[in-house]
Amino acid sequence: MTASNEKPRLLTGDTPTGRLHLGHYAGSIENRLAMQDDYDCYFLIANVHALTTRSEEVAGIREDTIEIVRDWMACGIDPNRSALFLQSEVPAIAELTWYFAMILGYGRLMKNPTVKDEIRVKNLGDNYSFGFLMYPVGQIADILAFRPDVVPVGEDQVPHIEMTREIARRFDQLYCGVSGQTDDADYVKEGGVFPIPAAKTGRVARLTGIDGVNKMSKSLGNAILLSDTPKEVQKKCNKIFTGRGTMEDPPVMENNTVIEYLRSFHTDQSRVDELVDAYSKSELGDGHLKKEAAEAINTLLDPIRERREKITDADVVDALREGTKRANAVAEKTLWMAKQAMKYDFFERGLELR
Ligand code: TRP
């Protein structure tokens, strides 16, 4: 926890590799909205990390950057309360990345299950860039630059937060003289620069995509986007694979993605109980459940759509400019604290955004 008179701090972010989808919403956005009043919030667009897989698509990264921030604001992330900012314009993050890279073992990084998964799922083989391996180190710096208490993320990001916690402990022990016996909650009290931040996963840690098999993901083409039209949502719901071969087969009740969506997004769960019961007895078919799932999702998305309409590109850039200024003020201060601890505090500097 930061000083007792201040709100605890929260940081998280999204990589601009496409628009936000329902998996992001249930896994993380919902937590951010619920916590926005009680936490000092920082939301980062990981536009440097986006280059790990899109180094030749900078126009696409720029477009997704704008659209994700528009999605955030449409969902209710409020730039007057929270800082919305660009990773590329906070140089303290890049500097901290170097220092953290020096105290993170190469072997430890390669054991990170999310890194291993990405190499496998994206078929990278051994053809990934040096920067690809740097991004988890960069993510440690994204987080620790803000000295947050909590980091709301999807389940797949938890290994990165675990590595962040290890590096925070190591830095505090190495350069601030904090004892290795210290409880995680007491690192700052014992003189450490960095608190040991906690991951917070969402209500739905892993949402299945409309293929009925894989985690919802833009790159797998199985996602329902927050920016999809009502028609698109209905069309995508109609395509959900429910595990049934033909309609003559009995309904599949286990791991059925339509039921998962109804459970995750319908506001009236007793109605869902009725639907599931009738479905299990084949009184209702896949088509009916899909229709009600699409309606439930559209009920969630309608107010978001309405707000999105009114958010101009200029609104987005203004929010980012203000948020990035606030983010720099915090990150520069953290970097200075880290440099003091490392005895690199020869002279201070200022930063200006225009
Ligand atoms: N790697 C995260 C993702 O792809 C995005 C991210 C970058 C992030 N930096 C972060 C998330 C810091 C939480 C905290 O979803």
Boltz pocket constraint, residues with backbone or C-beta under 6 A from the ligand:
constraints:
  - pocket:
      binder: B
      contacts: [[A, 11], [A, 12], [A, 13], [A, 14], [A, 15], [A, 44], [A, 46], [A, 49], [A, 138], [A, 139], [A, 142], [A, 143], [A, 151], [A, 152], [A, 153], [A, 157]]
      max_distance: 6.0
